[in-house]
Amino acid sequence: MSSTKPRPGPRAARRFVDWVTVTLPSVPAAAAYLDHAATTPLSPAAREAFVDELSRTGNPSSLHAAGRAARRTVEEARESVAAALGARPSEVVFTAGGTEADNLAVKGLFWGRRTTDPRRRRIVVSAVEHHAVLDPAFWMAEHAGAEIVLLPVDGDGRVDLAALRAEIAEHADEIALVSVMWANNEVGTLQPVAEVVQLARPHGIPVHSDAVQAVGQVPVDFAASGLDAMTISGHKLGGPVGVGALVARRDAPLTPVLHGGGQERGVRSGTLDAPAIRAFGVAVAETVAQREERAAHVAALRDALVAGVRERVPGAVLSGPEPAPATRLPGNAHFTFPGAEGDSLLYLLDSAGVQASTGSACQAGVPQPSHVLLAMGVPEHDARGALRFSLGATSTPDDVARLLDALPAAVERARAAGLASAPARTAVASRTGGAA
Ligand SMILES: Cc1ncc(COP(=O)(O)O)c(C=O)c1O
C-alpha cells in the first residue's frame, strides 16, 4: 500500500483556488502594517539566532556537553538582557512572555509579601493596566483574599499620584504591592514610575511595572528605576512570541506560581526554551542599542500621521497627551472618531490594505469600549470609535500615506453605517482581540 496520499488532479486544484479566491477576503499585496504594539516583526538578527539554535539539542538543565552548551546560550542571553536594561543577570527570570511575567509579579508578590505580613491584602493597580495585570489582580480578589484598589488616571491616562499618596497614607501597612505600567499599550501614555516608587518603597511596599511597550521606545533602566519587578516581552521588541522575562530584585518577595523542576532559581519552573531565549537576548540588545535612532524615526512618522489625520478627518480626537518625548511613546497614535464604530473602521481599513487595532477587547462577540478610555473620562459612545495606529522599526512614510488616503472614506462609511452595523461583528469570537 502506498504511504503517500493521492494528489488532487488539476481540476480539483483549480476548484480549490477558486474556492479560496471567492471565500477568503483578498489581502492587498503590500499592506500597511500599523499594529506594531500588538506584535512587531522578528528582527533579522533575532531570526538568525533563533533558527541557528533550533538546530541544536540540549536541555539547559542537563549536565552533559549538549546541556552545558544550551545553558551557556541561556546565560549569555541573560547577561545581554540584563546589560541592556540596567539589571544584574541574576535578576532576569525568563518566562513564556509578558502575560506570564505579569501573573508572576502580581500573584507572586502578593503571596510573598502577605506571607511575611498577613495584614497586607491590598493590591494597588492603575485603572489603565493591561489585562495581564488587571485580571490576575481581580482573580486574587476572588480566590486569594486580596482587595483591589484601582488608581484613577487623568484625561491623558496618567496615574493620579495624589490618589496613591492618599492610599499609602491611610493603608501603608495593608498594601501587598503596587503595579503601574511604564507605558500604556492603547494610548501610549508614559507613567510616572519613578514617583510611584518614591511613594511606595519607603513603606516596604514592592512595586512592579509592566514595561512591555516601553523597552526599545523610551529609556528603561531597572536599577535606576528603583522597581522591585518589571515585565518585558519578546514579540513587542523584535524577538519571538512566547518568551519574555520578569526582571526582579533578588530580595523581591516572590512566591513561585509555576512549580516543577525548580529552574530560574526556583521562581519559575519549566524547561528553558534556549532558541527563543537566545533570540530574545539578541532582540533586546539590538532594540535598546538602536533606541534613539528608531525613536526619532517612528516619532517623525507618528507626527506626520497625527497631523494628517487631524487635517483630513473632521472630528478625529487624539487620545492621550500631545506627542512629546516625555509624555507618550514615540510610535503610538490613538484616535477616537465619534459616530463611527472602531470595529467597522478596522475592517474597512483592512480591506483597503491598512492594518490597525481598536486596542480593546470583545466579549461574547460584542465589542467593548476600552477600559483605558473609560478611565480617562472618554464618553462610552466616543470610546466605541477608537483606533490605535502603532509604528515600529520597519514602518515607512508609505504606510502613513496609505492610511491617510484610506481613512477619510472609511470614517465616512463607518459613520454612515452607524453604531448598529459593524460589518464583521459576527466574525469576532468570544473575548478575542483583547487589548494587545
Ligand atoms: C502592556 C502589555 N502587557 C502585557 C502584554 C502581554 O504580553 P504577551 O503577549 O507577551 O503575553 C502586552 C501585549 O499584549 C502588553 O501590551
PDBQT file of the ligand as one rigid body, heavy atoms in Angstrom, charges set to zero:
ROOT
HETATM    1  C1  LIG A 501       1.336  46.297  28.213  1.00  0.00    +0.000 C 
HETATM    2  C2  LIG A 501       1.282  44.838  27.900  1.00  0.00    +0.000 A 
HETATM    3  N1  LIG A 501       1.464  43.945  28.887  1.00  0.00    +0.000 NA
HETATM    4  C3  LIG A 501       1.432  42.634  28.668  1.00  0.00    +0.000 A 
HETATM    5  C4  LIG A 501       1.207  42.127  27.406  1.00  0.00    +0.000 A 
HETATM    6  C5  LIG A 501       1.185  40.639  27.208  1.00  0.00    +0.000 C 
HETATM    7  O1  LIG A 501       2.403  40.202  26.658  1.00  0.00    +0.000 OA
HETATM    8  P1  LIG A 501       2.488  38.797  25.886  1.00  0.00    +0.000 P 
HETATM    9  O2  LIG A 501       1.781  38.991  24.581  1.00  0.00    +0.000 OA
HETATM   10  O3  LIG A 501       3.962  38.566  25.714  1.00  0.00    +0.000 OA
HETATM   11  O4  LIG A 501       1.872  37.775  26.754  1.00  0.00    +0.000 OA
HETATM   12  C6  LIG A 501       1.008  43.021  26.344  1.00  0.00    +0.000 A 
HETATM   13  C7  LIG A 501       0.730  42.526  24.983  1.00  0.00    +0.000 C 
HETATM   14  O5  LIG A 501      -0.337  42.302  24.561  1.00  0.00    +0.000 OA
HETATM   15  C8  LIG A 501       1.056  44.406  26.598  1.00  0.00    +0.000 A 
HETATM   16  O6  LIG A 501       0.861  45.299  25.628  1.00  0.00    +0.000 OA
ENDROOT
TORSDOF 0
